[in-house]
Amino acid sequence: AETRKLIPIDSLAVNLYNFQENTLHVVYVSGLNIDGRRQGDPLILEGSLSEIVIRARTSISIQPESFDEIVGQFPKLSPIFQAGLRSIICVPLVYRGEVIGVLHFRAKKQNAYTEKDLRLAERIGVQIAGAIANAQLYADLKKREQELKESEQRYRELRSVDDLTQLYN
């Protein structure tokens, strides 16, 4: 809601990048409901605008004059422009020098974004990347705690029950 006050947005999406699998997943969407761009949807990285942002590690603003101009260059953007969106800002989400995802700002208005909007979007992206990384670190910590508890339980069982006879020691 606060971001909408600062940058014109009809749709906002966060796509997380899996380096090992070279894939993207839509993890957050606000605004327009676009086929293939819903929360939880996997995305093919190859040939996408997100791939360019991830590889170049730089933000991009796209505000084409015509639908055909952009779809000719990026066919995978067709559903976005068919939904009526005409301006896009894509920001890499970088944490500790690694790209962990891409933040997409989209607007229906032609030429909706200025250079100032792009810079502000980058600053918002830094905050979002930090929040996502912290959440991932917390989830990993909880997973490791659970694994440790399970290992301790198994150790207690092994300590008190003979593995071969299943009798108490």
DSSP file (Angstrom, degrees, kcal/mol; ACC not computed):
  #  RESIDUE AA STRUCTURE BP1 BP2  ACC     N-H-->O    O-->H-N    N-H-->O    O-->H-N    TCO  KAPPA ALPHA  PHI   PSI    X-CA   Y-CA   Z-CA
    1    1 A A     >        0   0    0      0, 0.0     4,-0.9     0, 0.0     0, 0.0   0.000 360.0 360.0 360.0 -40.4    0.0    0.0    0.0
    2    2 A E  H  >  +     0   0    0      1,-0.2     4,-0.8     2,-0.2     3,-0.5   0.892 360.0  52.9 -67.8 -38.3    2.8    2.4    0.8
    3    3 A T  H >> S+     0   0    0      1,-0.2     4,-2.9     2,-0.2     3,-1.1   0.894 102.9  58.1 -63.9 -39.7    4.6    1.6   -2.4
    4    4 A R  H 34 S+     0   0    0      1,-0.3    -1,-0.2     2,-0.2     5,-0.2   0.791 101.0  57.3 -61.0 -28.0    1.5    2.4   -4.4
    5    5 A K  H 3< S+     0   0    0     -4,-0.9    -1,-0.3    -3,-0.5    -2,-0.2   0.774 116.7  34.3 -71.5 -25.7    1.5    5.9   -2.9
    6    6 A L  H << S+     0   0    0     -3,-1.1    -2,-0.2    -4,-0.8    -1,-0.1   0.800 124.7  31.6 -99.6 -35.3    5.0    6.4   -4.3
    7    7 A I  S  < S-     0   0    0     -4,-2.9     2,-0.4    -5,-0.1    -1,-0.3  -0.986  85.2-112.4-129.1 133.4    5.0    4.5   -7.6
    8    8 A P        +     0   0    0      0, 0.0     2,-0.4     0, 0.0    -3,-0.1  -0.518  46.8 173.6 -68.0 120.4    2.0    4.0   -9.9
    9    9 A I        +     0   0    0     -2,-0.4    98,-0.2    -5,-0.2     3,-0.1  -0.992  32.0 165.4-134.6 128.2    1.3    0.3   -9.8
   10   10 A D  S    S+     0   0    0     96,-3.5    22,-1.3    -2,-0.4     2,-0.3   0.555  86.5  16.7-104.3 -19.8   -1.5   -1.8  -11.3
   11   11 A S  E     -AB  31 106A   0     95,-1.9    95,-2.5    20,-0.3    -1,-0.4  -0.977  63.8-173.5-152.5 138.2    0.4   -5.0  -10.7
   12   12 A L  E     +AB  30 105A   0     18,-2.9    18,-2.6    -2,-0.3     2,-0.3  -0.999  10.8 178.1-133.5 135.3    3.3   -5.9   -8.6
   13   13 A A  E     -AB  29 104A   0     91,-2.1    91,-3.1    -2,-0.4     2,-0.5  -0.994  19.2-156.3-140.2 146.4    5.1   -9.3   -8.6
   14   14 A V  E     -AB  28 103A   0     14,-2.3    13,-2.7    -2,-0.3    14,-1.4  -0.989  13.4-171.0-119.8 121.9    8.0  -10.9   -6.8
   15   15 A N  E     -AB  26 102A   0     87,-2.8    87,-2.7    -2,-0.5     2,-0.4  -0.960  12.5-145.9-113.2 125.7    9.7  -13.8   -8.6
   16   16 A L  E     -AB  25 101A   0      9,-2.6     9,-1.9    -2,-0.5     2,-0.4  -0.745  11.3-138.0 -94.8 140.9   12.3  -15.8   -6.7
   17   17 A Y  E     -A   24   0A   0     83,-2.6     2,-0.7    -2,-0.4     7,-0.2  -0.822   5.2-155.7-100.9 129.2   15.3  -17.3   -8.6
   18   18 A N  E  >> -A   23   0A   0      5,-3.0     4,-1.6    -2,-0.4     5,-1.4  -0.905   6.6-167.8-104.0 105.4   16.5  -20.8   -7.9
   19   19 A F  T  45S+     0   0    0     -2,-0.7    -1,-0.2     1,-0.2     5,-0.0   0.887  83.7  52.4 -61.6 -42.9   20.2  -20.8   -9.0
   20   20 A Q  T  45S+     0   0    0      1,-0.2    -1,-0.2     2,-0.1    -2,-0.0   0.896 121.6  30.9 -63.5 -40.7   20.6  -24.6   -8.9
   21   21 A E  T  45S-     0   0    0      2,-0.1    -1,-0.2    -3,-0.0    -2,-0.2   0.543 100.0-132.4 -94.3  -8.6   17.6  -25.3  -11.0
   22   22 A N  T  <5 +     0   0    0     -4,-1.6    23,-0.5     1,-0.2     2,-0.3   0.915  64.5 125.2  55.3  46.2   17.8  -22.1  -13.1
   23   23 A T  E   < -A   18   0A   0     -5,-1.4    -5,-3.0    21,-0.1     2,-0.3  -0.838  52.4-139.2-130.0 166.3   14.1  -21.4  -12.6
   24   24 A L  E     -AC  17  43A   0     19,-1.5    19,-2.9    -2,-0.3     2,-0.4  -0.939  11.0-164.4-122.8 148.8   11.8  -18.7  -11.3
   25   25 A H  E     -AC  16  42A   0     -9,-1.9    -9,-2.6    -2,-0.3     2,-0.6  -1.000  24.6-124.3-132.2 136.2    8.7  -19.0   -9.1
   26   26 A V  E     +A   15   0A   0     15,-2.8    14,-3.8    -2,-0.4   -11,-0.2  -0.684  36.1 168.0 -75.5 116.9    6.1  -16.3   -8.6
   27   27 A V  E     +     0   0A   0    -13,-2.7     2,-0.3    -2,-0.6   -12,-0.2   0.606  62.4  23.3-108.6 -16.1    6.0  -15.9   -4.8
   28   28 A Y  E     +A   14   0A   0    -14,-1.4   -14,-2.3    10,-0.1     2,-0.4  -0.973  58.4 175.1-152.2 136.4    3.9  -12.7   -4.5
   29   29 A V  E     +A   13   0A   0     -2,-0.3     2,-0.4   -16,-0.2   -16,-0.2  -0.996   1.1 178.2-141.0 136.0    1.4  -11.0   -6.8
   30   30 A S  E     +A   12   0A   0    -18,-2.6   -18,-2.9    -2,-0.4     2,-0.4  -0.999  56.9   9.8-133.8 136.4   -0.7   -7.9   -6.1
   31   31 A G  E    S+A   11   0A   0     -2,-0.4   -20,-0.3   -20,-0.2    -2,-0.0  -0.826 103.7  36.9 104.9-139.4   -3.1   -6.4   -8.6
   32   32 A L  S    S-     0   0    0    -22,-1.3     2,-0.8    -2,-0.4   -20,-0.1  -0.149  70.1-129.5 -58.3 143.2   -4.1   -7.8  -11.9
   33   33 A N        -     0   0    0     50,-0.1     2,-0.5     5,-0.0    -1,-0.1  -0.852  33.2-177.6 -95.4 107.0   -4.7  -11.6  -12.2
   34   34 A I    >   -     0   0    0     -2,-0.8     3,-2.3     3,-0.2    46,-0.1  -0.918  31.3-109.3-115.0 129.3   -2.6  -12.7  -15.2
   35   35 A D  T 3  S+     0   0    0     -2,-0.5    -1,-0.0     1,-0.3    45,-0.0  -0.270 105.5  13.2 -54.2 133.7   -2.6  -16.3  -16.5
   36   36 A G  T 3  S+     0   0    0      1,-0.1    -1,-0.3     3,-0.1     0, 0.0   0.445 115.6  78.7  79.4  -0.5    0.8  -17.9  -15.9
   37   37 A R    <   +     0   0    0     -3,-2.3    -3,-0.2     2,-0.1     2,-0.2  -0.061  64.3 123.2-128.3  30.7    1.8  -15.1  -13.5
   38   38 A R  S >  S-     0   0    0      1,-0.1     3,-2.5    -5,-0.1   -12,-0.3  -0.589  75.9 -79.1 -93.6 156.9   -0.1  -16.1  -10.4
   39   39 A Q  T 3  S+     0   0    0      1,-0.3   -12,-0.2    -2,-0.2    -1,-0.1  -0.285 119.9  21.6 -54.6 130.2    1.4  -16.8   -7.0
   40   40 A G  T 3  S+     0   0    0    -14,-3.8    -1,-0.3     1,-0.3   -13,-0.1   0.187  90.0 134.1  95.2 -15.5    3.0  -20.2   -7.0
   41   41 A D    <   -     0   0    0     -3,-2.5   -15,-2.8   -15,-0.1    -1,-0.3  -0.445  53.1-131.9 -69.2 136.0    3.4  -20.4  -10.8
   42   42 A P  E     -C   25   0A   0      0, 0.0     2,-0.4     0, 0.0   -17,-0.2  -0.633  22.3-154.0 -80.9 149.2    6.8  -21.6  -12.1
   43   43 A L  E     -C   24   0A   0    -19,-2.9   -19,-1.5    -2,-0.3     2,-0.6  -0.952  16.9-121.1-124.1 144.8    8.3  -19.5  -14.8
   44   44 A I        -     0   0    0     -2,-0.4   -21,-0.1     1,-0.2   -22,-0.1  -0.749  20.7-160.3 -83.4 123.6   10.7  -20.4  -17.6
   45   45 A L    >   +     0   0    0     -2,-0.6     3,-2.2   -23,-0.5     6,-0.5   0.907  60.3  96.6 -72.2 -42.5   13.7  -18.2  -17.2
   46   46 A E  T 3  S+     0   0    0      1,-0.3     3,-0.1   -24,-0.2    -2,-0.1  -0.247  99.1   4.1 -58.4 126.3   15.1  -18.6  -20.7
   47   47 A G  T 3  S+     0   0    0      1,-0.3    29,-0.4     2,-0.1    -1,-0.3   0.532 102.3 127.2  80.7   7.0   14.2  -15.8  -23.0
   48   48 A S  S <> S-     0   0    0     -3,-2.2     4,-1.3     1,-0.1    -1,-0.3  -0.527  72.3-119.9 -95.6 163.1   12.4  -13.8  -20.3
   49   49 A L  H  > S+     0   0    0      1,-0.2     4,-2.0     2,-0.2     5,-0.2   0.866 115.9  59.1 -63.8 -37.2   12.7  -10.3  -19.2
   50   50 A S  H  > S+     0   0    0      1,-0.2     4,-2.9     2,-0.2    -1,-0.2   0.868  99.4  57.2 -60.6 -36.7   13.7  -11.6  -15.7
   51   51 A E  H  > S+     0   0    0     -6,-0.5     4,-2.9     1,-0.2     5,-0.3   0.918 106.3  49.0 -61.4 -42.3   16.6  -13.5  -17.3
   52   52 A I  H  X S+     0   0    0     -4,-1.3     4,-2.6     2,-0.2     5,-0.3   0.922 112.9  47.3 -62.4 -43.7   18.0  -10.2  -18.7
   53   53 A V  H  X>S+     0   0    0     -4,-2.0     4,-1.6     2,-0.2     5,-0.8   0.913 114.9  46.2 -64.8 -43.0   17.6   -8.6  -15.3
   54   54 A I  H  <5S+     0   0    0     -4,-2.9    -2,-0.2     2,-0.2    -1,-0.2   0.937 116.7  43.1 -65.4 -47.4   19.2  -11.5  -13.5
   55   55 A R  H  <5S+     0   0    0     -4,-2.9    -2,-0.2    -5,-0.2    -1,-0.2   0.906 122.0  38.4 -67.9 -41.6   22.1  -11.9  -15.9
   56   56 A A  H  <5S-     0   0    0     -4,-2.6    -1,-0.2    -5,-0.3    -2,-0.2   0.689  95.0-143.7 -82.4 -18.4   22.8   -8.1  -16.2
   57   57 A R  T  <5 +     0   0    0     -4,-1.6     2,-0.3    -5,-0.3    -3,-0.2   0.865  63.0 109.9  56.4  38.3   22.1   -7.5  -12.5
   58   58 A T  S   <S-     0   0    0     -5,-0.8    -1,-0.2    -6,-0.3    -2,-0.2  -0.971  72.2-102.7-141.9 155.3   20.6   -4.2  -13.4
   59   59 A S        -     0   0    0     -2,-0.3     2,-0.4    32,-0.1    32,-0.2  -0.397  31.4-158.3 -76.6 154.1   17.1   -2.7  -13.4
   60   60 A I  E     -D   90   0A   0     30,-2.4    30,-3.0    -2,-0.1     2,-0.5  -0.994   8.9-160.4-135.0 139.9   15.1   -2.3  -16.6
   61   61 A S  E     -D   89   0A   0     -2,-0.4     2,-0.5    28,-0.2    28,-0.2  -0.990  11.9-171.6-118.7 125.0   12.3    0.0  -17.5
   62   62 A I  E     +D   88   0A   0     26,-3.1    26,-2.7    -2,-0.5    51,-0.1  -0.971  19.6 156.0-122.0 123.4   10.2   -1.0  -20.6
   63   63 A Q        -     0   0    0     -2,-0.5    24,-0.1    24,-0.2    23,-0.0  -0.567  24.7-168.3-142.4  71.5    7.5    1.4  -22.0
   64   64 A P        -     0   0    0      0, 0.0    47,-0.2     0, 0.0     3,-0.1  -0.192  26.7-133.4 -68.3 154.6    7.0    0.4  -25.6
   65   65 A E  S    S+     0   0    0      1,-0.1     2,-0.3    45,-0.1     3,-0.1   0.801  88.8  21.6 -74.0 -29.9    5.1    2.5  -28.0
   66   66 A S  S  > S-     0   0    0      1,-0.1     4,-1.3    20,-0.0     5,-0.2  -0.964  71.2-123.0-141.1 157.2    3.2   -0.5  -29.3
   67   67 A F  H  > S+     0   0    0     -2,-0.3     4,-2.4     1,-0.2     5,-0.3   0.909 113.3  53.4 -59.5 -45.8    2.2   -4.0  -28.2
   68   68 A D  H  > S+     0   0    0      1,-0.2     4,-2.0     2,-0.2    -1,-0.2   0.844 101.9  59.9 -62.3 -35.0    3.8   -5.5  -31.3
   69   69 A E  H  > S+     0   0    0      1,-0.2     4,-0.9     2,-0.2    -1,-0.2   0.925 113.3  35.0 -60.3 -46.5    7.1   -3.8  -30.6
   70   70 A I  H  X S+     0   0    0     -4,-1.3     4,-3.5    -3,-0.2    -2,-0.2   0.885 116.0  52.5 -79.6 -38.8    7.5   -5.4  -27.2
   71   71 A V  H  < S+     0   0    0     -4,-2.4    -2,-0.2     1,-0.2    -1,-0.2   0.830 106.0  56.3 -68.8 -30.2    6.0   -8.8  -28.0
   72   72 A G  H  < S+     0   0    0     -4,-2.0    -1,-0.2    -5,-0.3    -2,-0.2   0.879 117.2  34.9 -64.2 -36.9    8.3   -9.1  -31.0
   73   73 A Q  H  < S+     0   0    0     -4,-0.9    -2,-0.2     1,-0.2    -1,-0.2   0.859 135.7  22.3 -84.6 -39.3   11.3   -8.7  -28.7
   74   74 A F    ><  +     0   0    0     -4,-3.5     3,-2.2     1,-0.1    -1,-0.2  -0.738  63.7 178.4-131.4  82.9    9.9  -10.5  -25.7
   75   75 A P  G >  S+     0   0    0      0, 0.0     3,-1.7     0, 0.0    -1,-0.1   0.793  79.1  66.4 -57.2 -28.8    7.1  -13.0  -26.7
   76   76 A K  G 3  S+     0   0    0    -29,-0.4     4,-0.2     1,-0.3    -5,-0.1   0.621  89.9  65.6 -71.1 -10.4    6.7  -14.1  -23.1
   77   77 A L  G X> S+     0   0    0     -3,-2.2     4,-2.1     1,-0.2     3,-0.6   0.509  72.1  99.9 -85.2  -4.2    5.4  -10.7  -22.2
   78   78 A S  H <> S+     0   0    0     -3,-1.7     4,-2.6     1,-0.2     5,-0.2   0.883  78.3  51.0 -51.1 -48.0    2.3  -11.2  -24.4
   79   79 A P  H 3> S+     0   0    0      0, 0.0     4,-1.2     0, 0.0    -1,-0.2   0.864 109.7  52.1 -61.1 -33.0    0.0  -12.1  -21.4
   80   80 A I  H <4>S+     0   0    0     -3,-0.6     5,-1.7    -4,-0.2    -2,-0.2   0.928 114.0  40.9 -67.7 -45.3    1.1   -9.0  -19.5
   81   81 A F  H ><5S+     0   0    0     -4,-2.1     3,-1.2     1,-0.2    -1,-0.2   0.808 110.6  57.5 -75.9 -28.8    0.4   -6.7  -22.4
   82   82 A Q  H 3<5S+     0   0    0     -4,-2.6    -1,-0.2    -5,-0.3    -2,-0.2   0.802  99.9  60.5 -67.3 -27.3   -2.9   -8.5  -23.3
   83   83 A A  T 3<5S-     0   0    0     -4,-1.2    -1,-0.2    -5,-0.2    -2,-0.2   0.489 127.6-101.5 -77.1  -2.7   -4.0   -7.8  -19.8
   84   84 A G  T < 5S+     0   0    0     -3,-1.2     2,-0.3     1,-0.3    -3,-0.2   0.496  74.7 141.7  99.4   4.2   -3.7   -4.1  -20.6
   85   85 A L      < +     0   0    0     -5,-1.7    -1,-0.3     1,-0.1    23,-0.3  -0.618  18.2 170.5 -81.8 140.2   -0.4   -3.3  -18.9
   86   86 A R        +     0   0    0     21,-2.9     2,-0.4    -2,-0.3    25,-0.4   0.511  57.4  52.0-127.5 -10.9    1.9   -0.9  -20.8
   87   87 A S  E     - E   0 107A   0     20,-2.1    20,-2.4   -24,-0.1     2,-0.4  -0.996  58.9-177.6-134.5 137.5    4.8    0.1  -18.6
   88   88 A I  E     -DE  62 106A   0    -26,-2.7   -26,-3.1    -2,-0.4     2,-0.4  -0.996  13.3-170.6-137.0 137.7    7.1   -2.2  -16.6
   89   89 A I  E     -DE  61 105A   0     16,-2.7    16,-3.0    -2,-0.4     2,-0.5  -1.000  11.6-167.6-121.0 129.6   10.0   -1.8  -14.2
   90   90 A C  E     -DE  60 104A   0    -30,-3.0   -30,-2.4    -2,-0.4    14,-0.2  -0.976   4.3-173.4-119.0 129.3   12.0   -4.8  -13.3
   91   91 A V  E     - E   0 103A   0     12,-2.8    12,-3.0    -2,-0.5     2,-0.2  -0.976  23.0-125.8-124.4 129.4   14.5   -4.7  -10.4
   92   92 A P  E     - E   0 102A   0      0, 0.0     2,-0.8     0, 0.0    10,-0.3  -0.535  18.1-137.5 -72.0 139.2   16.9   -7.4   -9.4
   93   93 A L  E     - E   0 101A   0      8,-3.2     7,-3.4    -2,-0.2     8,-1.1  -0.876  29.3-174.5 -96.8 109.7   16.7   -8.5   -5.8
   94   94 A V  E     + E   0  99A   0     -2,-0.8     2,-0.4     5,-0.3     5,-0.2  -0.908  12.8 178.1-114.7 129.7   20.3   -8.9   -4.7
   95   95 A Y  E >  S- E   0  98A   0      3,-2.9     3,-1.8    -2,-0.5    -2,-0.0  -0.988  74.1 -15.4-132.2 124.0   21.4  -10.2   -1.3
   96   96 A R  T 3  S-     0   0    0     -2,-0.4    -1,-0.1     1,-0.3     3,-0.1   0.876 129.3 -51.5  50.7  43.4   25.0  -10.6   -0.4
   97   97 A G  T 3  S+     0   0    0      1,-0.2     2,-0.4    -3,-0.0    -1,-0.3   0.440 117.8 107.1  80.6   0.1   26.1  -10.2   -4.0
   98   98 A E  E <  S- E   0  95A   0     -3,-1.8    -3,-2.9     2,-0.0     2,-0.6  -0.913  70.8-124.6-113.9 138.5   23.7  -12.9   -5.3
   99   99 A V  E     + E   0  94A   0     -2,-0.4    -5,-0.3    -5,-0.2   -80,-0.1  -0.698  30.9 173.2 -79.0 120.6   20.5  -12.3   -7.3
  100  100 A I  E     -     0   0A   0     -7,-3.4   -83,-2.6    -2,-0.6     2,-0.3   0.504  58.8 -36.6-105.6  -7.2   17.7  -14.0   -5.4
  101  101 A G  E     -BE  16  93A   0     -8,-1.1    -8,-3.2   -85,-0.3     2,-0.4  -0.991  57.0 -93.8 173.9-171.6   14.8  -12.8   -7.6
  102  102 A V  E     -BE  15  92A   0    -87,-2.7   -87,-2.8    -2,-0.3     2,-0.5  -1.000  20.2-148.3-137.3 135.1   13.2  -10.0   -9.6
  103  103 A L  E     -BE  14  91A   0    -12,-3.0   -12,-2.8    -2,-0.4     2,-0.5  -0.903  16.3-159.5-103.5 128.3   10.7   -7.4   -8.5
  104  104 A H  E     -BE  13  90A   0    -91,-3.1   -91,-2.1    -2,-0.5     2,-0.5  -0.944   9.9-171.6-116.0 122.5    8.2   -6.3  -11.2
  105  105 A F  E     -BE  12  89A   0    -16,-3.0   -16,-2.7    -2,-0.5     2,-0.4  -0.940  15.8-176.9-105.0 131.4    6.2   -3.0  -11.2
  106  106 A R  E     -BE  11  88A   0    -95,-2.5   -96,-3.5    -2,-0.5   -95,-1.9  -0.988   8.2-175.6-135.3 142.6    3.6   -2.8  -13.9
  107  107 A A  E     - E   0  87A   0    -20,-2.4   -21,-2.9    -2,-0.4   -20,-2.1  -0.974  28.5-141.2-135.8 149.5    1.2   -0.1  -14.9
  108  108 A K  S    S+     0   0    0     -2,-0.3     2,-0.2   -23,-0.3    -1,-0.1   0.780  79.6  93.1 -75.1 -28.2   -1.6    0.2  -17.4
  109  109 A K  S >  S-     0   0    0      1,-0.1     3,-1.0   -22,-0.1     2,-0.2  -0.459  83.4-117.7 -72.5 133.9   -0.6    3.8  -18.3
  110  110 A Q  T 3  S+     0   0    0      1,-0.3   -23,-0.1    -2,-0.2    -1,-0.1  -0.497  98.0   5.7 -66.6 137.5    1.7    4.3  -21.2
  111  111 A N  T 3  S+     0   0    0    -25,-0.4    -1,-0.3    -2,-0.2   -24,-0.1   0.888  83.6 153.0  53.2  45.0    5.0    5.9  -20.1
  112  112 A A    <   +     0   0    0     -3,-1.0     2,-0.4    -5,-0.1    -2,-0.1   0.731  47.3  72.2 -74.5 -23.4    4.0    5.6  -16.4
  113  113 A Y        -     0   0    0     -4,-0.1     2,-0.2    -6,-0.1   -25,-0.1  -0.774  57.5-168.5-109.4 140.9    7.5    5.5  -15.1
  114  114 A T     >  -     0   0    0     -2,-0.4     4,-2.0     1,-0.1     5,-0.1  -0.583  43.3 -99.3-108.3 174.7   10.2    8.1  -14.8
  115  115 A E  H  > S+     0   0    0      1,-0.2     4,-2.3     2,-0.2     5,-0.2   0.864 125.9  56.4 -61.4 -36.4   13.9    7.7  -13.9
  116  116 A K  H  > S+     0   0    0      2,-0.2     4,-2.3     1,-0.2    -1,-0.2   0.900 105.6  50.4 -62.4 -41.4   13.0    8.8  -10.4
  117  117 A D  H  > S+     0   0    0      2,-0.2     4,-2.8     1,-0.2    -2,-0.2   0.903 108.9  52.4 -62.5 -41.4   10.5    5.9  -10.2
  118  118 A L  H  X S+     0   0    0     -4,-2.0     4,-1.9     2,-0.2    -2,-0.2   0.927 110.7  46.3 -61.6 -46.1   13.2    3.5  -11.3
  119  119 A R  H  X S+     0   0    0     -4,-2.3     4,-1.7     2,-0.2    -1,-0.2   0.888 113.5  49.1 -64.7 -39.9   15.6    4.6   -8.6
  120  120 A L  H  X S+     0   0    0     -4,-2.3     4,-2.3     1,-0.2    -2,-0.2   0.907 108.6  53.5 -66.2 -41.1   12.9    4.4   -6.0
  121  121 A A  H  X S+     0   0    0     -4,-2.8     4,-2.5     1,-0.2    -2,-0.2   0.882 106.5  53.4 -59.7 -38.8   12.0    0.9   -7.2
  122  122 A E  H  X S+     0   0    0     -4,-1.9     4,-1.7     2,-0.2    -1,-0.2   0.902 108.6  48.8 -63.8 -40.6   15.6   -0.1   -6.8
  123  123 A R  H  X S+     0   0    0     -4,-1.7     4,-1.5     2,-0.2    -2,-0.2   0.897 111.5  49.1 -66.7 -39.4   15.6    1.1   -3.2
  124  124 A I  H  X S+     0   0    0     -4,-2.3     4,-2.5     1,-0.2    -2,-0.2   0.897 107.8  56.2 -64.1 -39.9   12.4   -0.8   -2.5
  125  125 A G  H  X S+     0   0    0     -4,-2.5     4,-2.8     1,-0.2    -2,-0.2   0.863 102.6  54.8 -60.2 -37.6   14.0   -3.8   -4.1
  126  126 A V  H  X S+     0   0    0     -4,-1.7     4,-2.0     2,-0.2    -1,-0.2   0.922 110.3  46.3 -61.7 -43.7   16.9   -3.7   -1.6
  127  127 A Q  H  X S+     0   0    0     -4,-1.5     4,-2.1     2,-0.2    -2,-0.2   0.912 113.6  47.9 -65.7 -42.8   14.5   -3.7    1.3
  128  128 A I  H  X S+     0   0    0     -4,-2.5     4,-2.8     2,-0.2     5,-0.2   0.905 109.5  53.1 -65.7 -41.9   12.5   -6.6   -0.1
  129  129 A A  H  X S+     0   0    0     -4,-2.8     4,-2.6     1,-0.2    -1,-0.2   0.914 110.0  48.6 -60.2 -42.9   15.6   -8.6   -0.9
  130  130 A G  H  X S+     0   0    0     -4,-2.0     4,-2.4     2,-0.2    -1,-0.2   0.908 112.1  48.5 -63.1 -42.2   16.7   -8.2    2.7
  131  131 A A  H  X S+     0   0    0     -4,-2.1     4,-2.2     2,-0.2    -2,-0.2   0.912 113.1  47.2 -65.0 -42.9   13.3   -9.2    4.1
  132  132 A I  H  X S+     0   0    0     -4,-2.8     4,-2.6     2,-0.2    -2,-0.2   0.935 112.5  49.2 -64.1 -46.3   13.2  -12.3    1.8
  133  133 A A  H  X S+     0   0    0     -4,-2.6     4,-2.6     1,-0.2    -2,-0.2   0.907 111.2  49.8 -61.1 -42.4   16.7  -13.4    2.7
  134  134 A N  H  X S+     0   0    0     -4,-2.4     4,-2.4     2,-0.2    -1,-0.2   0.907 110.9  49.5 -63.3 -40.9   16.0  -13.0    6.4
  135  135 A A  H  X S+     0   0    0     -4,-2.2     4,-2.5     2,-0.2    -2,-0.2   0.904 111.7  48.8 -63.9 -40.9   12.8  -15.1    6.0
  136  136 A Q  H  X S+     0   0    0     -4,-2.6     4,-2.5     2,-0.2    -2,-0.2   0.905 111.1  49.8 -65.5 -41.1   14.8  -17.7    4.2
  137  137 A L  H  X S+     0   0    0     -4,-2.6     4,-2.3     2,-0.2    -2,-0.2   0.906 111.5  49.2 -62.8 -41.6   17.5  -17.8    6.9
  138  138 A Y  H  X S+     0   0    0     -4,-2.4     4,-2.5     2,-0.2    -2,-0.2   0.918 110.9  49.3 -63.9 -44.0   14.8  -18.1    9.6
  139  139 A A  H  X S+     0   0    0     -4,-2.5     4,-2.2     1,-0.2    -2,-0.2   0.907 111.4  49.6 -62.7 -41.6   13.1  -21.0    7.7
  140  140 A D  H  X S+     0   0    0     -4,-2.5     4,-2.5     2,-0.2    -1,-0.2   0.900 110.1  51.4 -62.7 -40.8   16.5  -22.7    7.3
  141  141 A L  H  X S+     0   0    0     -4,-2.3     4,-2.5     2,-0.2    -2,-0.2   0.927 110.4  47.9 -62.1 -46.0   17.2  -22.2   11.0
  142  142 A K  H  X S+     0   0    0     -4,-2.5     4,-2.2     2,-0.2    -1,-0.2   0.892 111.4  51.0 -62.3 -39.9   13.8  -23.7   12.0
  143  143 A K  H  X S+     0   0    0     -4,-2.2     4,-2.4     2,-0.2    -2,-0.2   0.923 111.3  47.5 -63.7 -44.5   14.4  -26.7    9.6
  144  144 A R  H  X S+     0   0    0     -4,-2.5     4,-2.4     2,-0.2    -2,-0.2   0.879 109.5  53.6 -65.5 -38.2   17.9  -27.3   11.2
  145  145 A E  H  X S+     0   0    0     -4,-2.5     4,-2.4     2,-0.2    -1,-0.2   0.923 109.9  48.0 -60.8 -43.6   16.4  -27.1   14.7
  146  146 A Q  H  X S+     0   0    0     -4,-2.2     4,-2.4     2,-0.2    -2,-0.2   0.912 111.2  50.3 -64.0 -43.0   13.8  -29.7   13.7
  147  147 A E  H  X S+     0   0    0     -4,-2.4     4,-2.3     1,-0.2    -1,-0.2   0.891 110.5  50.4 -61.7 -39.6   16.5  -32.0   12.2
  148  148 A L  H  X S+     0   0    0     -4,-2.4     4,-2.7     2,-0.2    -2,-0.2   0.911 109.5  50.2 -65.2 -43.3   18.6  -31.6   15.4
  149  149 A K  H  X S+     0   0    0     -4,-2.4     4,-2.4     1,-0.2    -2,-0.2   0.914 111.6  48.6 -60.5 -43.1   15.6  -32.5   17.6
  150  150 A E  H  X S+     0   0    0     -4,-2.4     4,-2.3     2,-0.2    -2,-0.2   0.894 111.8  49.3 -64.7 -39.7   15.0  -35.6   15.4
  151  151 A S  H  X S+     0   0    0     -4,-2.3     4,-2.4     2,-0.2    -2,-0.2   0.909 110.9  49.6 -65.3 -42.6   18.7  -36.6   15.6
  152  152 A E  H  X S+     0   0    0     -4,-2.7     4,-2.4     2,-0.2    -2,-0.2   0.903 111.2  49.6 -62.9 -41.2   18.7  -36.2   19.4
  153  153 A Q  H  X S+     0   0    0     -4,-2.4     4,-2.2     2,-0.2    -2,-0.2   0.921 111.8  47.9 -63.0 -44.2   15.5  -38.3   19.7
  154  154 A R  H  X S+     0   0    0     -4,-2.3     4,-2.6     1,-0.2    -2,-0.2   0.886 110.7  52.0 -64.1 -39.1   17.1  -41.0   17.5
  155  155 A Y  H  X S+     0   0    0     -4,-2.4     4,-2.3     2,-0.2    -2,-0.2   0.908 108.7  50.5 -63.7 -42.5   20.3  -40.9   19.6
  156  156 A R  H  X S+     0   0    0     -4,-2.4     4,-1.7     2,-0.2    -2,-0.2   0.911 111.4  48.8 -61.3 -42.2   18.2  -41.3   22.8
  157  157 A E  H  X S+     0   0    0     -4,-2.2     4,-2.5     1,-0.2    -2,-0.2   0.932 112.4  47.2 -63.5 -44.8   16.5  -44.3   21.3
  158  158 A L  H  < S+     0   0    0     -4,-2.6    -1,-0.2     1,-0.2    -2,-0.2   0.858 111.2  52.7 -64.3 -34.1   19.8  -45.8   20.2
  159  159 A R  H  < S+     0   0    0     -4,-2.3    -1,-0.2    -5,-0.2    -2,-0.2   0.829 119.8  32.3 -70.9 -32.3   21.3  -45.2   23.6
  160  160 A S  H  < S+     0   0    0     -4,-1.7     9,-2.6    -5,-0.2     2,-0.4   0.656 116.9  53.4-102.7 -17.1   18.4  -47.0   25.4
  161  161 A V  B  < S-F  168   0B   0     -4,-2.5     2,-0.3     7,-0.3     7,-0.2  -0.973  81.8-121.7-123.9 132.1   17.4  -49.7   22.9
  162  162 A D     >  -     0   0    0      5,-3.6     4,-2.2    -2,-0.4     5,-0.2  -0.546  18.1-144.4 -69.2 127.4   19.7  -52.3   21.4
  163  163 A D  T  4 S+     0   0    0     -2,-0.3    -1,-0.2    -5,-0.2    -5,-0.0   0.839  95.1  43.0 -64.1 -35.0   19.5  -51.9   17.6
  164  164 A L  T  4 S+     0   0    0      1,-0.1    -1,-0.2     3,-0.1    -2,-0.0   0.935 127.9  24.2 -79.5 -48.8   19.9  -55.6   17.0
  165  165 A T  T  4 S-     0   0    0      2,-0.2    -2,-0.2     0, 0.0    -1,-0.1   0.632  90.2-134.4 -94.5 -14.9   17.6  -57.1   19.6
  166  166 A Q     <  +     0   0    0     -4,-2.2     2,-0.3     1,-0.3    -3,-0.1   0.717  62.5 133.9  62.1  22.3   15.3  -54.1   20.1
  167  167 A L        -     0   0    0     -5,-0.2    -5,-3.6     1,-0.1    -1,-0.3  -0.722  65.9 -97.3 -97.3 152.7   15.7  -54.8   23.9
  168  168 A Y  B      F  161   0B   0     -2,-0.3    -7,-0.3    -7,-0.2    -8,-0.1  -0.430 360.0 360.0 -67.2 141.8   16.4  -52.0   26.4
  169  169 A N              0   0    0     -9,-2.6    -1,-0.1    -2,-0.1    -8,-0.1   0.464 360.0 360.0 -73.6 360.0   20.1  -51.6   27.3
